[in-house]
């Protein structure tokens, strides 16, 4: 079906940007579209998909009804197949910058009314056969798949709360959630783990005899006086900022160390090659840690999740070794150690990791905890220890700016509860 006809019949915005996005891979997708009903729109497939997600009966009924509706509309059918093709069949399709600019729910409302979110859910679940194939070929327990798919249900629940109907709240969700179905992300216990490349601007070195690990900043990084990364998102005073340098020579490396508590030092250190070896660098294979909603982050559950990952990936993906675990999140803001008791799950979690300064938005804690800085702190909720601590600082006139915010953990240093990195004795 011609793209222009699809745009016209569905009443999509006729702007150049959307046209260019949809034009990408359009001809190749339409060249391989199956005849008859698309398999992933059939009632049988849709029902099975909803049962895999353990969705309630009303969500299943809504999905089946929308699948029939899309099947009976040639333009919607063509668009559904195109998005399936781009998300799961075309390895060259660029997800970032494209999927998030697929038609919004509002743009699809002319053709689907309140069912636009369910349309994107059906596109996402069209990858379920590929997911099953990956798990079978890797001899991976299907229980791990069901745990991984729980995140889709979380997003469905959020859409229902926001829009009053089942579905996905925007096409950007397809971009994120498709990694769950493509064998790129797995939930193992409390955490999710995703294949990726280490992207942080540092290198880590291990002492050849003591096993001490030291991170050195890459050169050219702008830091604030307190050793946090400077960035356009910072709202604090940046007076005194400084720029890191890193020199790598045959006899060793010289640079600015990053302490495990998550701050860079302005002083330089020299690590001789005879005593230190590099164990982590940008673009090394890594497993990114994600913390899905739901359930506590108790110390034992967190440690068990890492243990499961260190057993799971070498067994089922031996050809994809990883150098480290890594993550960025507001949960890694080191200020939490000042606001929460030492027995807090978050504080104990942070202390097991090598924290890193990371580009962040200063009011991020207020954004997450209060959806923004409260206009009237006296009326803001004080239900949790963290809420009370943040509000007390706000009332006292303190300016909070993000600290740390990212981390790494080398598998060979895993000793949950030992706080390995914090207890190291550095040679300076």
C-alpha positions in Angstrom: 0.0 0.0 0.0 1.3 3.5 -0.9 2.5 5.5 2.1 0.7 8.7 0.9 -2.6 6.8 0.8 -2.0 5.4 4.3 -1.3 8.9 5.7 -4.4 10.3 4.0 -6.8 7.6 5.0 -5.6 7.6 8.6 -5.7 11.4 8.8 -2.0 11.5 10.0 -0.3 14.9 10.0 1.1 15.8 6.6 4.4 17.2 7.7 7.8 16.4 6.2 9.3 15.0 9.4 6.6 12.3 9.9 6.7 11.5 6.2 10.5 11.0 6.3 10.2 8.8 9.4 7.5 6.6 7.9 9.3 6.5 4.5 12.3 4.8 6.1 12.0 1.1 5.1 8.4 1.5 3.9 9.0 -0.1 0.5 10.9 -3.1 2.0 8.2 -3.6 4.6 5.4 -3.6 2.1 7.3 -5.9 -0.2 7.1 -8.7 2.4 3.7 -8.1 4.0 1.8 -11.4 4.3 -1.5 -11.9 2.5 -4.6 -12.2 4.7 -4.8 -11.5 8.4 -1.5 -10.6 10.0 -0.6 -13.4 12.4 0.0 -11.1 15.3 -3.4 -9.5 14.9 -5.4 -12.8 15.2 -7.5 -13.4 18.2 -5.6 -16.5 19.1 -2.2 -14.8 19.0 -3.5 -11.8 20.9 -5.1 -13.9 23.6 -1.9 -15.9 24.0 0.2 -12.7 24.2 -2.0 -11.2 26.9 -1.9 -14.5 28.9 1.9 -14.5 28.7 1.8 -11.0 30.3 -0.8 -12.2 32.9 -3.1 -9.4 31.9 -6.7 -9.3 33.2 -9.6 -10.4 31.1 -10.8 -6.9 30.2 -7.3 -6.0 28.8 -7.3 -9.2 26.8 -10.8 -8.5 25.4 -9.7 -4.9 24.5 -6.6 -6.2 22.7 -8.6 -8.8 20.7 -11.1 -6.1 19.7 -8.5 -3.7 18.5 -6.6 -6.5 16.6 -9.8 -7.2 14.7 -10.3 -3.5 14.0 -6.8 -3.0 12.7 -7.1 -6.2 10.5 -10.2 -4.9 8.8 -8.7 -1.5 7.9 -6.1 -1.8 5.1 -4.3 1.4 6.1 -4.0 0.4 9.7 -3.0 -3.1 8.7 -0.2 -1.7 6.4 1.0 0.6 9.2 1.0 -2.2 11.8 3.0 -4.4 9.6 5.5 -1.6 8.8 6.1 -1.0 12.5 6.5 -4.7 13.2 9.0 -5.0 10.3 11.0 -2.0 11.6 11.0 -3.2 15.2 11.7 -6.9 14.8 12.7 -7.8 11.2 14.9 -5.0 10.0 18.3 -5.0 11.8 19.4 -1.8 10.1 16.4 0.3 11.3 17.6 3.0 13.7 15.5 2.8 16.8 16.6 6.0 18.5 15.4 9.1 16.8 12.9 7.1 14.7 10.6 5.0 16.9 10.1 7.9 19.3 8.9 10.0 16.4 6.3 7.5 15.2 2.8 8.9 15.2 1.7 9.9 18.7 -1.5 8.6 20.3 -3.1 12.0 19.4 -2.1 11.6 15.7 -3.6 8.2 15.5 -6.8 9.2 17.4 -8.6 10.1 14.1 -8.4 6.5 13.0 -8.3 4.7 16.4 -9.8 7.1 18.9 -8.9 5.9 22.4 -7.4 2.6 21.0 -4.1 4.1 19.7 -2.2 2.9 22.8 -3.5 -0.7 22.2 -2.3 -0.4 18.6 1.2 0.1 19.8 0.8 -2.8 22.3 -0.1 -5.1 19.4 2.9 -3.9 17.5 5.2 -4.6 20.4 3.8 -8.1 21.1 4.3 -9.0 17.5 7.9 -9.8 18.6 6.7 -12.6 20.9 7.5 -15.4 18.5 11.1 -14.1 18.1 11.4 -14.0 21.9 10.2 -17.6 22.2 12.7 -18.6 19.5 15.6 -16.9 21.3 14.8 -18.5 24.6 14.4 -21.9 23.1 17.6 -21.7 21.1 19.5 -20.7 24.3 17.8 -23.3 26.5 16.7 -20.3 28.7 13.9 -21.0 31.2 10.6 -19.5 30.0 10.0 -18.3 33.6 12.8 -15.7 33.0 10.8 -14.5 30.0 7.6 -14.1 32.0 9.6 -12.1 34.6 11.1 -10.0 31.9 7.7 -9.3 30.3 6.3 -8.0 33.7 7.7 -4.6 32.7 5.3 -4.5 29.7 2.4 -5.0 32.1 3.8 -2.2 34.3 3.7 0.1 31.3 0.2 -1.1 30.4 -1.0 -0.2 34.0 0.6 3.2 33.7 -1.3 3.9 30.4 -4.6 2.9 32.0 -4.0 5.2 34.9 -3.0 8.1 32.6 -5.5 7.6 29.8 -8.2 5.3 31.2 -7.6 2.6 28.7 -5.2 -0.4 28.3 -2.2 0.1 26.0 1.1 1.9 25.7 1.2 5.6 26.4 3.5 6.6 23.5 5.6 4.9 20.7 8.7 5.5 22.7 7.6 2.6 24.9 7.9 0.3 21.9 11.6 1.4 21.5 12.4 0.6 25.1 10.3 -2.5 25.5 11.3 -4.2 22.3 14.7 -4.9 23.9 12.8 -7.2 26.3 11.5 -9.3 23.4 14.7 -9.3 21.3 16.9 -11.1 23.8 18.7 -7.9 24.7 17.4 -7.5 28.3 16.5 -10.0 31.0 15.0 -9.7 34.4 16.8 -11.9 36.9 15.4 -11.5 40.4 15.1 -7.9 41.5 17.0 -6.3 38.6 17.0 -6.2 34.8 20.2 -6.6 32.9 20.8 -5.3 29.3 23.6 -5.9 26.9 25.5 -2.7 26.0 28.9 -1.0 25.8 30.4 0.9 28.7 29.8 4.6 27.9 31.2 6.4 30.9 34.3 8.7 30.5 36.8 6.8 32.6 39.2 3.9 32.7 39.7 1.6 35.6 43.0 0.0 36.6 43.7 -2.9 39.0 46.9 -3.3 41.0 48.7 -6.4 40.0 49.3 -7.7 43.6 46.9 -5.9 45.9 43.8 -6.0 43.6 43.0 -2.4 44.4 40.9 -0.8 41.7 41.3 2.8 40.7 39.2 4.7 38.2 40.8 7.6 36.2 38.8 10.2 34.4 39.1 10.4 30.6 40.6 13.7 29.5 38.5 16.7 28.5 35.8 16.2 31.1 34.6 19.4 32.9 34.3 19.0 36.7 33.0 21.3 39.4 35.2 22.0 42.4 33.6 19.2 44.4 34.5 16.7 41.7 31.1 16.3 40.1 30.6 16.5 36.4 29.7 19.9 35.0 27.0 20.0 32.4 24.4 22.4 30.9 21.8 20.8 33.2 23.6 22.1 36.3 21.9 25.0 38.1 24.5 25.5 40.8 27.4 27.9 40.8 30.1 26.6 38.4 32.9 28.9 39.5 36.1 27.0 39.9 35.4 24.3 37.3 38.3 22.4 36.0 39.0 20.1 33.1 40.5 16.6 33.4 43.6 15.3 31.6 44.7 11.8 30.9 48.1 10.7 29.6 48.7 7.1 28.5 52.3 6.1 27.9 54.3 2.9 27.7 55.5 3.2 31.3 52.0 4.0 32.7 49.0 6.3 32.9 48.6 9.7 34.5 45.3 11.2 35.3 42.7 12.3 37.8 41.4 9.6 40.1 37.7 9.1 40.8 37.0 7.9 44.3 34.5 5.1 44.8 32.2 7.5 46.7 31.6 9.2 43.3 33.8 12.3 43.0 36.9 13.2 40.9 40.1 14.6 42.4 41.8 17.6 40.9 45.2 16.2 41.8 46.8 13.7 39.4 48.3 10.3 40.1 50.6 8.1 38.1 49.9 4.4 37.8 53.0 2.5 36.5 52.4 -0.2 33.9 54.6 -2.6 35.9 52.1 -2.3 38.9 48.7 -1.6 37.3 46.7 -3.1 34.4 43.7 -1.7 32.7 40.5 -3.6 33.4 37.8 -1.3 32.1 37.6 1.3 29.4 34.9 3.1 27.2 33.2 0.7 24.8 34.0 -2.4 26.7 31.1 -4.9 26.7 28.9 -4.3 29.8 25.6 -5.3 31.4 23.5 -2.3 32.2 21.5 -2.6 35.3 17.8 -1.4 35.4 15.6 -1.2 38.5 12.0 -2.0 37.5 9.1 -0.8 39.6 7.5 -3.0 42.1 8.9 -4.8 45.2 11.5 -3.9 47.7 15.2 -3.4 47.0 16.4 -5.3 50.1 20.1 -5.9 50.4 19.8 -9.6 50.0 17.6 -9.4 47.0 20.0 -7.0 45.2 22.9 -9.3 45.9 21.0 -12.3 44.7 20.1 -10.6 41.5 23.8 -10.1 40.7 24.6 -13.7 41.5 21.8 -14.8 39.1 23.3 -12.6 36.3 26.8 -14.0 36.8 25.4 -17.5 36.4 22.9 -16.8 33.7 24.8 -14.9 31.0 28.0 -17.1 30.8 25.6 -20.2 30.6 23.2 -18.9 28.0 25.3 -16.3 26.2 28.9 -17.6 26.4 29.8 -15.7 23.2 28.9 -12.4 24.9 31.3 -11.9 27.8 30.9 -8.7 29.8 33.5 -6.7 31.6 31.3 -5.0 34.2 27.9 -4.2 35.5 27.0 -0.5 35.2 24.1 1.9 35.7 23.0 5.5 36.0 20.0 6.4 38.1 18.8 9.0 40.7 19.0 6.1 43.1 22.8 6.4 42.9 22.8 10.0 43.9 25.4 9.9 46.8 23.5 12.7 48.7 21.1 9.9 49.7 23.7 8.7 52.1 23.5 12.0 54.0 19.7 12.0 54.0 18.9 8.3 54.8 19.9 6.1 57.7 22.8 3.8 57.2 20.4 0.8 57.4 18.5 2.1 54.3 18.3 -0.3 51.4 19.5 2.5 49.0 22.5 3.5 51.2 23.6 -0.2 51.6 23.2 -0.7 47.8 25.3 2.3 46.9 28.1 1.3 49.2 28.6 -2.0 47.3 29.4 -0.2 44.0 32.0 2.1 42.6 30.0 5.3 42.3 30.8 7.8 39.4 30.2 11.5 38.8 27.7 11.8 36.0 25.9 14.5 34.0 22.7 15.2 35.8 19.9 17.6 36.4 20.4 19.3 39.8 16.7 19.1 41.0 16.4 15.5 39.9 15.6 14.2 43.4 12.7 16.7 43.7 11.5 15.8 40.2 11.4 12.1 41.1 10.1 12.4 44.6 7.7 15.4 44.3 7.3 15.8 40.4 9.1 19.1 40.8 10.3 21.5 43.5 7.2 22.1 45.7 6.0 25.7 45.7 4.9 25.4 49.3 7.0 22.9 51.2 4.6 23.1 54.1 1.9 21.5 52.0 4.2 18.9 50.3 3.9 15.2 51.5 6.2 14.1 54.3 5.3 10.4 54.3 8.8 9.1 53.8 12.2 9.7 55.3 13.5 11.0 52.0 10.6 13.4 51.5 11.2 14.8 55.0 14.9 15.2 54.4 14.5 16.9 51.1 11.9 19.3 52.4 14.0 20.2 55.5 16.9 21.1 53.2 14.6 23.2 51.0 13.2 25.1 54.0 16.7 25.7 55.3 17.6 27.3 52.0 20.1 24.7 51.0 20.8 24.2 47.2 20.9 20.6 46.3 22.9 19.6 43.3 23.2 16.1 41.9 26.2 14.0 43.2 27.5 10.9 41.5 24.5 9.2 39.8 26.3 6.3 38.0 28.3 3.3 39.0 30.2 0.2 37.9 30.9 -3.2 39.5 33.4 -5.6 38.2 32.2 -9.2 38.5 35.5 -10.4 40.0 35.0 -7.9 42.8 31.6 -9.1 43.8 31.5 -9.8 47.5 28.1 -8.6 48.5 28.1 -6.9 51.9 31.9 -6.4 52.0 31.8 -2.8 50.5 34.9 -3.8 48.5 35.6 -0.5 46.8 35.0 1.7 49.7 37.3 -0.3 52.0 40.3 -0.2 49.6 43.5 1.5 50.7 44.8 3.6 47.9 48.6 4.0 47.4 48.6 7.8 47.7 
